[in-house]
Amino acid sequence: MTPKGFLFSTVEAAIRYLHRKDLALIYSTVKANIAGTFTTNQVKAAPVQLDMKKIRSGKGQAIVVNSGNANACTGRKGMQDAADTAEHVAHGLNIKPSLVYVCSTGVIGLPMPMERVRPKISELTDNLGKSNIQDVAAAIMTTDTFPKIVHKKVMIGNKTGTIAGICKGAGMICPHMATMLCFLMTDIALEQKTLFKTLKDAVTNSFNRITVDGDRSTNDTVLIMANGMLGNPMITEKSESYPIFKKALHEVTFNLSRLIVKDGEGASKFIEIEVHGAKSETDAEKAAFAVANSNLVKTAIYGNDPNWGRIMAALGYSGTKINEEKIDIYFGKVKVVHKGMSTGKDEKAAEILKGKEIRIIIDLNLGGSSVKILTCDLTEEYIRENKSYRT
């Protein structure tokens, strides 16, 4: 279910691993409106810095992505390598370099092996159309265990458009995005200003509400291209079709964010943290993230221990206004805390924690705002994966 007018290519450049594709190209056959969101880390990889400048134009036609090397903390050479990559791709596609966006993911601090990448770019552009979206999703993986793809058909008037998205991410996942790359494509025509606002809102409610390990990366990027090949009238915020597109894009990004959390490094359980009854959405978010990022909470869930005391402690230091004597906590449908005190149902709650998908509900009983944050447990496998990441 690929949107009209998008072509793909993948090649092996041996950037870090042998015998796997690690360089990918996404290409729109016509110039597209483009929007993006990027990491809020003050340390930004060279491709992020480059793309943040280019995206001011609101136009794009190609995205080139590599895995295995982040091209971060690589100085002037890193910036030149990113620019050179865009120029070589642009030459092969016969388009302007300003329309080519560059993304990288992998180890921080190592120079990009351009002696291996540069010769493969012509192969990448020459083979355009010989790969599919699944191939690209696989090529951009690092510690991911499976490719992440979501697509959705959307009725715009009497025409059926498509939104498709791929992403990668499993570790260094924390809000205001994560160690993640996400590429969204649609053949639906959208005004660029509307495209950016819709993407920003979608990211806020999906990728910015997940956490695996509390670490925030240098390379996080979400890009969306809308090439208009469906032939629908240009959608703006005032269009009748706008709520339909907005809802569909939110569903795509939310489902992609779920896949990232489910593939959290070493994770054995997918966890939803819901905070209700907060005075504001900001308060709800602070409380939910404090619980979701608590290593003590995450390890307790891994061990099937409904240790709600760790949740109460996290709420206490979250910076959110709380009243201990009003808090209720549930594991699934089992209420373990009522007005800040134990209900004596820890054994029933422990049975809930033996499942693979866990829902924790916290009611602060102070207001009408709520938030849902997605996370996972913390296991020994997370340590094993990360202790040897560079070896």
KAPE-V222834 format. One record per pair of residues at least 6 apart in sequence whose ideal C-beta (glycine too) atoms are under 6 Angstrom apart, sorted by the first residue. I is the first residue (numbers start at 1). J is the second residue. If there is no record, write none. Layout:
<<I	J> <I	J>>
This chain:
<<1	151> <1	162> <2	133> <2	164> <3	162> <3	164> <3	185> <3	186> <3	187> <4	187> <4	229> <5	28> <5	29> <5	30> <5	187> <5	227> <5	229> <6	28> <6	185> <7	27> <7	128> <7	129> <8	131> <8	132> <8	133> <8	136> <9	25> <9	124> <9	127> <9	128> <9	131> <10	21> <10	24> <10	131> <10	135> <10	139> <11	23> <11	120> <11	123> <11	124> <12	21> <13	22> <13	23> <13	116> <13	117> <13	120> <14	116> <15	22> <15	66> <15	68> <15	69> <15	113> <16	68> <21	139> <22	67> <22	68> <22	139> <23	66> <23	120> <23	124> <24	65> <24	136> <24	139> <24	140> <25	64> <25	124> <26	63> <26	183> <27	62> <27	128> <28	61> <28	225> <28	227> <30	227> <31	59> <31	61> <32	60> <32	225> <32	226> <32	227> <33	192> <33	195> <33	226> <34	60> <34	225> <35	195> <35	196> <35	199> <35	224> <36	55> <36	223> <37	203> <37	222> <38	48> <38	52> <38	221> <39	177> <39	217> <39	220> <40	176> <41	216> <41	218> <43	218> <44	218> <45	70> <45	71> <45	72> <45	218> <45	219> <46	71> <46	78> <46	79> <46	82> <47	71> <47	82> <47	102> <47	103> <47	104> <50	82> <50	102> <51	101> <54	98> <58	192> <60	99> <60	101> <60	225> <61	95> <61	99> <62	93> <62	100> <63	101> <63	183> <64	89> <64	102> <65	103> <65	140> <66	104> <67	105> <67	106> <67	140> <67	142> <68	106> <69	106> <69	107> <69	110> <69	112> <70	104> <70	106> <70	108> <70	219> <71	78> <71	104> <71	112> <72	108> <72	218> <73	108> <73	109> <74	111> <81	112> <81	114> <82	102> <85	102> <86	97> <86	100> <86	102> <87	97> <88	121> <89	100> <89	121> <90	97> <90	100> <92	122> <92	125> <93	125> <103	181> <103	221> <105	142> <105	181> <105	219> <106	142> <107	390> <137	147> <137	149> <137	166> <138	147> <140	168> <140	181> <141	168> <143	170> <143	171> <143	265> <144	168> <144	170> <144	263> <145	263> <148	167> <148	259> <149	166> <150	165> <150	252> <150	255> <150	256> <151	164> <152	163> <152	248> <152	252> <153	160> <153	162> <154	161> <154	248> <156	188> <156	232> <156	241> <159	230> <159	232> <161	187> <161	188> <161	230> <162	187> <163	186> <163	248> <163	249> <163	252> <164	185> <165	184> <165	252> <165	256> <166	183> <167	180> <167	182> <167	256> <168	181> <169	178> <169	179> <169	180> <169	260> <170	263> <170	264> <170	265> <171	265> <172	179> <172	215> <172	217> <173	211> <173	212> <174	211> <174	214> <174	215> <174	216> <175	208> <176	208> <177	207> <177	220> <179	217> <180	220> <181	221> <182	222> <183	223> <184	224> <185	225> <186	226> <187	227> <187	229> <187	230> <188	230> <189	228> <189	232> <189	234> <190	226> <190	235> <191	234> <191	236> <194	236> <194	237> <195	226> <198	246> <198	249> <199	224> <202	249> <202	250> <202	253> <203	222> <206	253> <206	254> <206	257> <207	257> <209	373> <210	257> <210	261> <210	374> <211	292> <211	293> <211	375> <212	264> <212	376> <214	293> <235	241> <235	242> <235	245> <261	374> <261	376> <262	270> <264	376> <265	382> <265	385> <266	379> <266	381> <266	382> <266	385> <267	376> <267	377> <268	377> <268	379> <269	356> <269	358> <269	377> <270	357> <270	376> <271	358> <271	375> <271	376> <272	359> <273	288> <273	291> <273	292> <273	360> <273	373> <274	361> <274	372> <275	284> <275	287> <275	288> <275	362> <275	371> <276	363> <276	370> <277	363> <277	364> <277	365> <277	366> <278	284> <278	364> <278	367> <278	369> <279	321> <279	366> <279	367> <280	369> <281	369> <283	320> <284	369> <284	370> <284	371> <285	371> <286	318> <286	319> <286	320> <287	315> <287	318> <287	320> <288	371> <288	373> <289	373> <290	314> <290	318> <291	297> <291	311> <291	314> <292	373> <292	375> <294	314> <295	378> <296	310> <297	310> <297	311> <298	377> <298	378> <299	378> <300	307> <300	310> <301	353> <301	377> <302	377> <302	379> <304	350> <304	353> <304	354> <306	331> <306	336> <306	346> <306	349> <306	350> <306	353> <308	329> <308	336> <308	337> <311	329> <315	322> <322	364> <324	340> <325	339> <325	340> <326	365> <327	340> <328	337> <328	338> <328	363> <329	336> <329	337> <329	362> <330	361> <331	349> <331	352> <332	352> <332	359> <334	345> <334	348> <334	349> <334	352> <335	343> <336	343> <336	345> <336	349>>
